Amino acid sequence: MEDGLHRLGVRVGPPRGPPRGPEDPHDRPQREGAPRDEGLAGRQAVQRGRGVPQREGRLQAPGRVPPDRGDSEVARRQPAPPDGLHIRVLLQARLPRREVLADLLPLHGALPPGDGQGGRFLAGDGRNGDLQAGGHAAARGGGARARLGARAGAPDNGGHGDRGRARALREQALLAQEGSRLPVVDVDLRRLASLVRWTGPPEGLLEVIPYAGLDIESADGVLARLEYSPNRPDFATEWGIAAYLRGLLGVESGPVPLSASDSGVTITVDPGLRGVRPYVAGMVARGLRLDGEALRQLIRLQEDLHEGIGRRRRRVAIGLHDLSKVEPPIRYEAVGPGHAFVPLGERRPWTVDEILSSHELGRKYGQALPAAGPYPALLDSAGHTLSFPPIINGEHTRVTEGTDSLFVDVTGTSLTRVLDALSVLALTLSEMGARLGYVGVRYGPLSIRTPDLSSRELRLSARRASSLLGLDLSPSDVARCLGRARIGVREVTGDVVVALVPRYRFDIMHEVDLVEEVAYGYGYSGLSPEARLDPGAGGISEQSALEEAMRDAAIGLGMQEVVTTHLTSRRLLYDLMGRTPERPIRSLSSKSGEHEYLRDSLLPGLLWVLSSNAHEAYPQRIFELGSVISAAGGAVRERRSLAFAIAHARAGFTEAKSALNALVASLLGAEPSYSPSGCRRPLIEGRCASVSLGGRELGIVGEVDPSVLYSLGIQVPVSAAELDADALMDLCRDRRGARQG
């Protein structure tokens, strides 16, 4: 998911209780920079309509550091987000009296603070209090809208301070706005008909275009405005659309033929750019005939790639140059702020520092570069600056109408995305009639040749395609449909079709994507819709209803629900708890040691939440209903478990036992039995008991060992219990069956 920006909106509702009027100022979103509302501490709350008042403090999830705590130890230890795969999650929680906006960065970097990082937890569901949703340690001064995961004292682009928060919010708003509209391309139907070799009137293409996955936004005579999906940047020009339509119309079949020869052009990469913008690829295109419209569409394709897989030039930036003005070999090297050249459209030399501070494009895209340098630049052997990526090209190699040969450079932070963007340009320029030339790129001792025109194999079952499409297709039918969709086929073996996916079709990642291409090749006009009327009414499952009853019972006892991760560390699960692992289940490909073991108990996670909220007001009463996984007899068993923990100065066995009695009574109308045998860590021997009912073992209850509390930094006593939720639900079913009988 490295190339995607995934935003997940999670809205957490306020506690159920007497509704506030619409003019209540607490219902209004908090303004940026406004002081945090600390009014929840000590506030009386009514829990989910049960009418049970409770004094509640403000708990928060592990790793979250309140702004008023300053540069705490957790914040100081917060590391920089690692390179690699990133998932950006936009979390919106509408809690009572405030709106919290968080930005969780990267998923595999969300580690418990035991090794210097904040834990990734979603704690609390907002139904009965103010247990906050949290992740990494918040940046100092972050306030209610701090970016979780930012380092304290990190640069502005890491989300530090008011300026960083404002920038993050503006970027999120822009991305949301841009994501709501599709890119468009203006086409001349006469030129498109010529490229497709369409023999009918040009306007007749309007009947065909929608079956290629393009929407007609408007049409006026022979001019049409088409919307296309952002995952098909090859549709940004008439030439890319025509290549696909020729397949659907049966004019051609199979992949678009692409070839290149050696151009003699090389690029040498400076190792000093490794941490800035380390990757570059290039291509030569000769024999072009660029008129005004062709140049306009080529520039539009360039900008669409910038906005799409380029992520507003942060990940990928493209430069187009007049090859006749380039003196190979080319150097991709680091330059300082005083490096000067004439930017595109200017008449005098500008320094890099001037461009970043005063030029429109420098102010717009300069945040993609480190503030203190070094800065990337492409220079030829004559010393001409071809490009200052991702900001602007040099005036010396300006492309104009009549340019017949191009040098294309693509730079970025991901080699995969750099090669993806170049492959789309290779397809387009080849369709425009250019002869492509390879460019050699030297990374020290390693050399590669670009563009990458290879295909990758992907297998598709004909039965699977038939099942998903509701058709009866043979493997040869599937191969024929793929050919019409410009997908190659290497071989057909039994039911399996081995497809050859062109490099520029990086949107095809899974077998199901191939099924979609089969549908395009088959023709959506040949598919008949079927109305399937399945009688029946939906409803909540019995297990969900029983689990909801458990949650209601725990909330009615004044507890707040938390949700901790299934994967955790050996240190938290066993070492800190004083437990000896019997048959632990460990991930073979964990990204970190803090997300390596599947939990077999909920208590370590609850104690970690209490540890991370040791600075908050007491009493703290929390619970979790979730899955635990254990291995026994060569099999792995997943079961549901219910656990709670109570922390305050007078917490003890009696309070935990009373809470457990009340919980079981609310569910079963019975009182469980207790036995001093069967105590398990982290509970202390002599102050815990096993719990049973009706001859069935339910779990354990007792006080947590003080040595465990000390190791976690918890300075008040804690009593806890963990019950087998599956056994509780079985007893509830038995009781219900007995009543009905």
C-alpha positions in Angstrom: 0.0 0.0 0.0 3.0 2.2 -0.4 1.4 4.0 -3.3 -1.9 4.7 -1.7 -3.2 7.3 0.7 -5.8 5.5 2.7 -8.0 7.6 4.9 -10.3 6.0 7.4 -13.0 8.1 9.1 -14.1 6.8 12.4 -16.8 8.7 14.2 -17.3 7.9 17.8 -20.7 8.9 19.2 -21.2 10.7 22.5 -22.6 8.9 25.6 -26.2 8.1 25.5 -28.0 10.3 27.9 -30.1 13.5 28.0 -29.6 15.3 24.6 -28.1 18.7 24.7 -29.7 21.6 22.8 -28.3 22.6 19.4 -27.0 25.8 20.8 -24.8 24.1 23.4 -21.4 25.6 22.8 -19.8 22.2 23.5 -21.4 20.8 20.3 -19.5 23.2 18.2 -16.2 22.0 16.7 -13.1 23.4 18.5 -11.3 26.0 16.5 -7.7 25.3 15.5 -5.3 26.6 18.2 -8.1 26.9 20.8 -7.2 25.6 24.3 -8.2 22.0 25.1 -11.4 21.5 27.0 -10.4 19.7 30.2 -13.9 19.8 31.5 -14.4 16.0 31.3 -12.4 15.3 34.4 -14.7 14.7 37.3 -17.8 15.1 35.2 -20.9 13.2 36.0 -21.9 10.8 33.2 -24.9 8.6 32.7 -23.9 5.3 31.2 -25.9 4.2 28.2 -29.2 5.1 29.7 -28.8 2.9 32.8 -28.9 5.9 35.0 -25.8 5.0 36.9 -23.8 8.2 37.7 -20.0 7.8 37.8 -17.1 10.1 38.5 -14.9 9.6 35.4 -11.4 10.8 34.7 -9.8 11.2 31.3 -8.0 8.1 30.3 -6.1 7.8 27.1 -4.5 5.1 25.0 -0.8 4.0 25.4 1.8 6.3 23.9 -0.5 9.4 23.9 1.2 12.3 25.7 -1.0 15.2 26.8 0.3 18.6 25.5 0.3 20.0 29.0 2.8 17.4 30.1 5.5 19.0 28.0 8.4 17.1 26.6 7.8 13.8 28.5 10.0 10.8 28.4 7.7 9.0 26.0 7.7 11.9 23.6 11.5 12.3 23.8 11.9 8.6 22.9 9.5 8.7 20.0 11.5 7.7 16.9 11.1 9.0 13.3 8.6 7.1 11.1 10.7 4.4 9.3 11.1 4.3 5.6 9.0 1.8 3.6 5.3 1.0 3.5 3.2 3.7 5.0 -0.5 3.7 5.9 -2.0 7.1 6.7 -5.2 6.8 8.7 -7.4 9.7 9.3 -9.2 9.1 12.6 -12.1 11.4 13.5 -13.6 10.9 16.9 -16.5 13.1 18.0 -16.2 12.7 21.7 -18.3 14.7 24.2 -17.3 18.3 24.4 -14.6 18.1 21.8 -13.7 16.9 18.3 -10.5 14.9 18.0 -8.6 14.7 14.7 -5.7 12.3 14.6 -3.3 11.1 11.8 -1.7 7.7 12.5 1.5 7.2 10.6 2.9 4.2 9.6 1.2 1.1 10.8 4.2 -1.1 11.3 5.9 1.7 13.2 3.2 1.9 15.9 5.1 0.2 18.7 4.5 0.0 22.5 6.7 2.5 24.3 8.7 -0.3 25.9 11.3 0.2 23.2 10.8 3.8 22.7 7.7 4.0 20.6 4.0 4.6 21.3 1.6 1.7 21.1 -1.2 1.6 18.5 -4.5 1.2 20.3 -8.0 2.2 19.7 -9.1 2.6 23.2 -12.7 3.4 24.0 -15.8 3.6 21.9 -17.2 6.9 23.3 -20.3 5.2 24.5 -19.6 5.9 28.2 -16.8 8.3 28.7 -13.7 9.9 27.4 -11.1 7.1 26.9 -9.2 8.5 24.0 -8.2 6.9 20.7 -4.5 7.0 20.5 -1.4 5.8 18.7 2.1 7.1 18.8 3.2 9.7 21.3 1.8 13.1 20.4 4.2 15.9 19.4 4.8 18.5 22.1 2.3 21.3 21.8 0.0 19.1 19.7 -3.2 19.8 21.5 -6.4 18.0 20.7 -5.5 17.9 17.0 -1.9 16.8 17.2 -0.6 14.4 14.7 -0.1 11.1 16.5 3.2 9.6 15.5 5.1 12.8 15.1 8.4 13.2 16.9 8.7 15.8 19.6 10.7 18.6 18.1 10.4 17.1 14.6 10.6 19.3 11.5 7.4 21.0 10.3 6.6 18.4 7.7 6.5 15.9 10.5 3.5 17.6 12.0 5.2 19.6 14.9 3.5 22.6 16.3 0.7 24.9 15.0 2.3 25.3 11.6 2.7 21.6 11.1 -0.9 20.9 12.2 -2.3 23.5 9.9 -0.3 22.1 7.0 -1.5 18.6 7.8 -5.1 19.7 8.0 -4.9 21.7 4.7 -3.3 18.7 3.0 -6.1 16.4 4.2 -8.8 18.8 3.1 -7.2 19.1 -0.4 -6.9 15.3 -0.7 -10.5 14.8 0.3 -11.6 17.5 -2.2 -9.5 16.1 -5.0 -10.5 12.5 -4.2 -14.2 13.5 -4.8 -13.7 14.3 -8.5 -12.3 12.2 -11.4 -9.7 13.4 -13.8 -10.9 14.4 -17.2 -9.5 14.5 -20.8 -10.7 16.5 -23.7 -10.7 14.5 -27.0 -11.3 15.4 -30.6 -13.5 12.5 -31.9 -12.2 12.9 -35.4 -8.6 12.4 -34.3 -9.7 9.6 -32.0 -11.5 7.9 -34.8 -8.4 8.1 -37.0 -6.2 6.6 -34.2 -8.8 3.8 -33.6 -9.2 3.2 -37.3 -13.0 3.7 -36.9 -14.8 3.6 -40.2 -18.1 5.1 -39.0 -18.9 8.7 -38.2 -16.7 10.0 -35.3 -19.8 10.7 -33.2 -20.5 7.0 -33.2 -17.5 6.5 -30.9 -19.7 8.0 -28.1 -21.6 4.7 -28.1 -18.5 2.7 -27.6 -16.5 4.8 -25.2 -18.5 4.0 -22.0 -17.8 0.3 -22.5 -14.1 1.1 -22.0 -14.8 2.4 -18.5 -14.9 6.0 -19.5 -17.7 8.4 -18.6 -18.8 11.1 -21.0 -19.0 14.3 -19.0 -20.1 16.3 -22.1 -20.1 16.2 -25.9 -20.4 19.0 -28.4 -20.2 17.9 -32.0 -16.8 16.2 -32.5 -15.4 17.4 -29.1 -16.0 15.3 -26.0 -14.9 15.6 -22.4 -14.3 12.2 -20.8 -13.9 11.2 -17.1 -11.5 8.4 -16.4 -10.5 6.5 -13.3 -7.3 7.8 -11.6 -5.9 4.2 -11.6 -5.8 4.4 -15.5 -3.4 7.3 -16.2 -2.9 5.8 -19.7 -6.3 7.2 -20.5 -5.1 10.8 -19.9 -4.4 11.2 -23.7 -6.3 10.3 -26.9 -3.4 7.9 -27.8 -3.8 5.8 -24.7 -7.6 5.6 -25.1 -7.2 4.7 -28.8 -4.9 1.8 -27.9 -7.5 0.3 -25.6 -10.4 0.9 -27.9 -8.6 -0.9 -30.8 -8.6 -4.0 -28.7 -12.2 -3.8 -27.6 -13.3 -3.2 -31.2 -11.3 -6.1 -32.5 -9.0 -4.0 -34.6 -6.0 -5.4 -32.6 -5.6 -8.1 -30.0 -3.1 -8.7 -27.3 -0.7 -6.3 -25.6 0.3 -3.0 -27.3 3.7 -3.7 -28.9 6.4 -1.7 -27.2 10.1 -1.8 -28.0 13.2 0.3 -27.5 16.8 0.4 -28.6 19.9 1.7 -26.9 20.1 5.5 -27.0 23.6 5.9 -25.7 22.4 8.2 -22.9 23.4 7.5 -19.3 22.6 9.0 -15.9 25.0 8.7 -13.0 23.4 9.0 -9.6 25.1 10.9 -6.7 25.0 8.8 -3.5 24.5 12.0 -1.6 20.8 12.0 -2.7 20.1 8.7 -0.9 18.1 10.3 1.9 16.6 13.1 -0.3 15.2 11.9 -3.6 17.3 8.8 -4.4 15.7 7.3 -7.6 15.8 8.5 -11.2 14.9 6.8 -14.5 15.0 8.1 -18.1 13.9 7.5 -21.6 14.6 8.9 -25.1 11.8 9.4 -27.7 12.8 10.2 -31.3 10.8 10.8 -34.5 8.0 12.8 -32.8 5.8 15.3 -34.6 4.6 17.5 -31.8 1.8 20.0 -32.7 0.1 22.2 -30.2 -2.6 19.6 -29.3 -0.1 16.8 -28.9 2.1 18.9 -26.6 -0.9 20.0 -24.6 -2.0 16.4 -24.0 1.5 15.3 -23.1 1.8 18.0 -20.5 -1.7 17.1 -19.2 -0.5 13.5 -18.8 2.6 14.7 -17.0 0.5 16.7 -14.5 -2.0 13.8 -14.0 0.8 11.5 -13.1 2.1 14.2 -10.7 -1.2 14.4 -9.0 -2.0 10.6 -9.0 0.9 8.2 -8.3 3.2 11.2 -7.8 1.2 12.4 -4.8 1.5 16.0 -5.8 5.1 15.5 -6.9 6.2 14.2 -3.4 6.7 10.6 -4.7 7.2 11.1 -8.4 8.1 14.1 -10.6 8.5 14.1 -14.4 10.6 16.3 -16.6 10.3 16.6 -20.4 13.3 18.0 -22.3 14.3 18.8 -25.9 16.9 16.1 -26.6 18.7 18.2 -29.2 19.8 20.6 -26.4 21.0 17.9 -24.0 24.7 16.9 -23.9 25.1 13.4 -22.4 26.2 11.9 -20.1 23.8 13.2 -17.5 24.5 13.6 -13.8 21.8 13.4 -11.1 23.6 15.0 -8.2 23.1 17.0 -5.0 23.5 20.8 -5.1 23.5 23.5 -2.5 21.1 26.4 -2.1 23.4 28.7 -4.1 23.3 26.6 -7.3 21.8 28.8 -10.0 20.2 28.2 -13.4 17.5 29.8 -15.6 14.1 28.2 -14.6 11.5 27.4 -17.2 9.7 30.6 -18.3 12.3 32.9 -16.8 15.0 35.1 -18.3 17.6 35.3 -15.6 19.3 32.8 -13.4 17.7 32.0 -10.0 19.4 30.2 -7.1 17.8 27.2 -5.6 17.2 29.2 -2.4 15.4 31.9 -4.4 13.2 29.4 -6.2 12.1 27.7 -3.0 11.4 31.0 -1.3 10.0 33.2 -4.1 9.0 31.2 -7.1 5.3 30.1 -7.2 6.3 26.4 -7.9 9.0 26.5 -5.3 6.5 27.6 -2.6 4.0 25.1 -3.8 6.2 22.0 -4.0 9.2 22.9 -1.9 7.9 21.1 1.1 8.8 17.8 -0.6 12.5 18.6 -0.1 14.5 19.0 3.1 14.7 22.5 4.3 18.5 22.4 4.9 19.3 20.6 1.6 21.0 19.0 -0.2 18.8 19.5 -3.3 18.6 17.2 -6.4 19.4 18.4 -9.8 19.9 16.9 -13.3 22.9 18.3 -15.2 24.4 17.4 -18.5 28.1 17.2 -19.4 28.1 20.9 -20.5 26.9 22.0 -17.1 23.3 22.9 -18.1 20.7 22.3 -15.4 18.0 20.2 -17.0 15.8 20.0 -14.0 15.5 20.8 -10.3 13.0 18.1 -9.3 10.3 18.1 -8.1 10.0 21.9 -8.6 10.8 23.0 -12.1 12.8 22.3 -15.3 15.4 24.5 -16.9 14.7 26.9 -19.7 17.6 25.6 -21.7 15.7 22.4 -22.7 12.2 23.8 -23.1 10.0 21.7 -25.3 8.1 23.5 -28.0 5.9 22.8 -31.0 8.0 21.2 -33.6 10.3 19.4 -31.1 11.0 16.0 -32.7 13.0 14.3 -30.0 12.6 14.2 -26.2 14.6 13.2 -23.2 12.3 12.2 -20.3 13.4 12.0 -16.7 11.4 10.7 -13.8 12.7 11.2 -10.2 11.1 10.1 -6.9 11.3 8.4 -3.6 10.1 5.0 -4.8 11.8 3.2 -7.6 8.6 1.2 -8.3 6.5 4.3 -8.8 9.2 6.0 -10.8 9.2 3.0 -13.3 5.4 2.9 -13.2 5.2 6.5 -14.3 7.8 6.1 -17.0 6.0 3.0 -18.4 2.8 5.1 -19.0 4.9 7.8 -20.8 6.5 5.0 -22.9 3.1 3.7 -24.0 1.9 7.2 -24.9 5.0 8.3 -26.8 5.1 5.0 -28.7 1.5 5.4 -29.7 2.4 9.0 -30.8 4.8 7.4 -33.3 8.1 7.9 -31.4 11.0 5.5 -31.5 11.9 4.7 -27.8 15.4 4.6 -26.5 16.8 3.0 -23.3 18.7 5.1 -20.8 21.3 3.5 -18.5 21.1 4.6 -14.9 24.2 3.9 -12.7 23.7 3.7 -8.9 27.4 3.2 -7.9 28.2 -0.4 -8.8 24.6 -1.2 -9.8 23.3 -0.3 -13.2 19.8 -0.6 -14.6 18.2 0.2 -18.0 15.0 2.2 -18.3 12.1 2.2 -19.2 11.0 -1.2 -18.0 8.9 -2.6 -20.9 8.6 -6.1 -19.4 5.3 -7.8 -18.5 4.5 -9.8 -15.3 2.6 -13.0 -15.1 -0.7 -13.3 -13.3 -2.8 -16.5 -13.2 -6.6 -16.6 -13.7 -9.0 -19.5 -13.3 -11.6 -19.7 -16.0 -14.1 -21.1 -13.4 -13.4 -18.2 -11.1 -14.0 -15.7 -13.9 -17.2 -17.5 -15.0 -18.5 -17.6 -11.4 -17.9 -13.9 -10.7 -19.4 -12.8 -14.1 -22.3 -15.2 -14.2 -21.1 -16.6 -17.5 -20.0 -19.9 -18.9 -16.5 -19.2 -20.2 -13.9 -21.7 -21.4 -10.2 -21.0 -20.8 -9.9 -20.1 -24.5 -12.8 -17.7 -24.1 -11.1 -16.0 -21.2 -7.8 -15.8 -23.2 -9.7 -14.2 -26.1 -11.4 -11.6 -23.8 -8.1 -10.7 -22.2 -6.5 -10.1 -25.6 -9.3 -7.7 -26.5 -8.5 -5.9 -23.2 -4.9 -5.6 -24.4 -3.6 -8.2 -21.9 -1.2 -10.8 -23.2 -1.6 -14.6 -22.6 1.5 -16.8 -22.3 -0.3 -20.1 -22.0 -3.5 -21.9 -21.1 -3.0 -24.9 -18.9 -6.2 -26.8 -18.0 -8.5 -24.3 -16.3 -5.7 -21.7 -15.7 -4.9 -18.8 -18.0 -1.4 -17.3 -17.5 -1.8 -13.7 -18.3 1.0 -11.2 -19.2 0.2 -7.8 -17.6 1.9 -4.8 -19.2 4.0 -2.7 -17.0 1.8 0.3 -17.5 -1.2 -1.6 -16.1 0.0 -1.4 -12.5 -3.7 -1.1 -11.5 -4.0 -4.9 -12.1 -2.8 -6.5 -8.8 -5.1 -9.5 -8.3 -7.0 -12.2 -10.1 -10.2 -10.3 -9.6 -8.7 -7.3 -11.5 -8.2 -9.7 -14.4 -11.8 -10.8 -14.2 -12.8 -7.1 -14.6 -10.6 -7.0 -17.8 -12.3 -10.2 -19.0 -15.7 -8.4 -18.6 -14.4 -5.5 -20.6 -13.1 -7.8 -23.3 -16.4 -9.8 -23.3 -18.3 -6.6 -23.6 -20.7 -5.2 -20.9 -23.3 -4.9 -23.6 -23.4 -8.7 -23.7 -24.1 -9.0 -20.0 -27.8 -9.3 -18.9 -28.7 -8.0 -15.4 -30.5 -10.5 -13.2 -32.7 -9.5 -10.3 -32.1 -11.8 -7.4 -34.7 -11.7 -4.7 -33.6 -13.5 -1.7 -36.4 -13.5 0.9 -35.5 -13.0 4.5 -34.9 -10.3 7.0 -31.6 -9.4 8.5 -30.9 -9.3 12.1 -28.2 -9.3 14.8 -26.7 -12.8 15.4 -27.1 -14.5 18.7 -23.4 -14.2 19.5 -23.4 -10.5 18.8 -26.5 -10.0 21.0 -24.9 -11.9 23.9 -21.6 -10.0 23.5 -23.5 -6.7 23.5 -25.2 -7.8 26.7 -21.8 -8.4 28.3 -20.7 -5.0 27.2 -23.8 -3.4 28.6 -23.3 -5.2 31.9 -19.7 -4.0 32.2 -20.5 -0.4 31.2 -23.3 -0.5 33.8 -20.7 -1.3 36.4 -18.9 2.0 35.5 -16.2 0.5 33.3 -14.9 1.9 30.0 -14.2 -0.4 27.0 -10.8 -0.5 25.4 -9.6 -2.3 22.4 -5.9 -3.5 22.3 -4.0 -5.2 19.5 -4.0 -9.0 18.9 -0.3 -8.9 18.1 2.0 -7.9 20.9 5.5 -8.4 22.2 7.0 -11.2 24.1 8.2 -8.7 26.7 4.7 -7.5 27.4 2.9 -10.8 27.0 5.2 -12.9 29.1 8.3 -11.2 30.6 6.6 -8.3 32.3 3.8 -10.5 33.5 6.1 -13.1 35.0 4.5 -15.7 32.8 6.3 -18.7 31.3 5.3 -19.2 27.7 4.0 -22.8 27.1 3.2 -22.8 23.4 3.4 -19.2 22.2 2.2 -18.4 18.7 4.7 -16.2 16.9 4.5 -14.4 13.6 7.2 -15.5 11.1 7.3 -12.2 9.2 6.7 -9.5 11.8 7.8 -6.0 11.0 8.9 -5.5 14.6 9.4 -7.3 17.8 6.6 -5.4 19.4 4.0 -7.0 17.1 5.3 -10.5 17.0 3.2 -12.8 19.3 -0.6 -13.5 19.2 -2.1 -12.8 22.6 -3.4 -15.6 24.7 -4.8 -13.3 27.4 -6.4 -9.9 27.6 -4.9 -8.9 30.9 -1.4 -7.8 29.7 -3.1 -5.4 27.3 -5.4 -4.0 30.0 -2.4 -3.5 32.3 -0.5 -1.7 29.5 -3.4 0.7 29.1 -3.4 1.4 32.8 0.4 1.9 32.7 0.0 4.4 29.9 -2.6 6.3 31.8 -0.8 6.4 35.2 -0.8 10.2 35.0 -4.6 10.4 34.8 -7.1 10.6 37.6 -8.2 7.5 39.6 -10.2 5.4 39.9 -9.8 3.8 36.5 -12.0 0.9 35.5 -11.6 -0.6 32.1 -12.7 -3.8 30.3 -12.2 -5.5 27.0 -14.1 -8.2 25.1 -12.0 -9.7 22.4 -10.4 -12.8 20.9 -7.4 -14.7 22.4 -5.5 -17.4 20.6 -3.9 -20.4 22.1 -2.2 -23.7 20.9 -3.1 -27.1 22.4 -2.7 -30.6 21.1 -1.3 -29.5 17.7 -4.3 -27.3 17.0 -4.8 -23.5 17.3 -7.9 -22.4 19.1 -9.4 -18.9 18.9 -11.9 -18.1 21.6 -13.6 -15.0 23.0 -12.6 -13.6 26.4 -13.9 -10.9 28.7 -11.5 -9.2 31.1 -11.6 -6.1 33.3 -9.2 -4.3 35.6 -9.8 -1.8 38.4 -7.1 0.6 39.6 -7.2 3.0 42.5 -5.7 3.3 46.0 -8.1 0.8 47.7 -8.6 -1.7 44.9 -8.6 -5.3 46.1 -9.9 -8.8 45.7 -13.3 -8.0 47.2 -14.1 -5.2 44.7 -13.2 -7.4 41.8 -15.2 -10.3 43.1 -18.2 -8.0 43.7 -18.0 -6.7 40.1 -17.7 -10.2 38.7 -20.7 -11.4 40.8 -22.8 -8.4 39.5 -21.7 -9.1 35.9 -22.6 -12.8 36.0 -25.8 -12.1 37.8 -27.0 -9.6 35.2 -26.3 -12.2 32.5 -27.4 -15.5 34.2 -29.2 -14.5 37.4 -26.8 -16.8 39.3 -23.7 -16.4 41.5 -20.5 -18.2 40.5 -18.4 -20.3 42.8 -14.8 -19.5 43.8 -11.8 -21.8 44.5 -8.3 -20.8 45.7 -6.8 -23.2 43.2 -5.9 -22.4 39.5 -4.3 -19.0 40.1 -2.3 -17.7 37.1 0.1 -14.8 36.6 -0.1 -11.8 36.6 -2.4 -12.3 39.6 -0.7 -12.9 42.9 -0.8 -16.3 44.7 -3.1 -16.3 47.7 -5.1 -13.3 46.6 -6.8 -14.8 43.5 -9.3 -17.5 42.8 -10.7 -19.6 39.9 -14.3 -19.0 39.0 -16.8 -21.6 38.0 -20.5 -21.9 37.5 -22.7 -25.0 36.9 -19.6 -27.2 36.8 -17.9 -25.1 34.1 -14.7 -23.3 34.5 -15.2 -19.6 33.7 -11.9 -17.9 34.6 -9.9 -16.2 37.3 -10.2 -13.1 39.5 -7.8 -11.5 42.0 -5.2 -8.9 42.7 -2.3 -8.2 40.3 1.2 -8.9 41.6 2.9 -5.7 42.9 6.1 -6.7 41.1 4.2 -6.6 37.8 2.7 -3.2 38.7 6.2 -1.9 39.6 7.6 -3.0 36.3 4.8 -1.2 34.4 5.1 2.0 36.5 1.6 1.6 38.0 1.7 3.1 41.5 -1.7 2.0 42.8 -3.2 -1.5 43.5 -5.0 -3.2 40.6 -7.5 -6.0 40.8 -8.6 -7.8 37.7 -10.5 -10.8 36.3 -10.6 -12.7 33.0 -13.5 -14.9 32.0 -14.1 -17.3 29.1 -16.7 -15.4 27.2 -17.6 -18.5 25.1 -18.4 -20.4 28.2 -20.5 -17.5 29.5 -22.4 -17.5 26.2 -23.0 -21.2 26.3 -24.5 -20.9 29.8 -26.7 -18.1 28.6 -27.9 -20.3 25.7 -28.6 -23.2 28.1 -30.5 -20.9 30.4 -32.6 -19.6 27.5 -33.2 -23.1 26.3 -34.4 -24.2 29.8 -36.8 -21.3 29.9 -38.3 -22.1 26.5 -38.5 -25.8 27.5 
